């Protein structure tokens, strides 16, 4: 076994443990109002703020124009 292969296997083996710990931290941060919980949540909220924004009117017009052709003629039929 090469050193690279052992490192890859080690990292893959540790992945479920790391994911579980992160899940528990996020779950705790969602329930808690403590200063530490807010500090843990802030980087994710900053990233969310950078990647999401209110669409402008022309963006909404393009979205409506893109969806309109696939909408059913009679919505009550429920057929697409």
Protein Blocks (a to p, Z undefined) as FASTA:
>chain_A
ZZklmmmmmmmmmmmmmmmmmmmmmmmmmmpccfklmmmmmmmmmmmmmmgccddfklmm
mmmmmmmmmpcfblmnopZZ
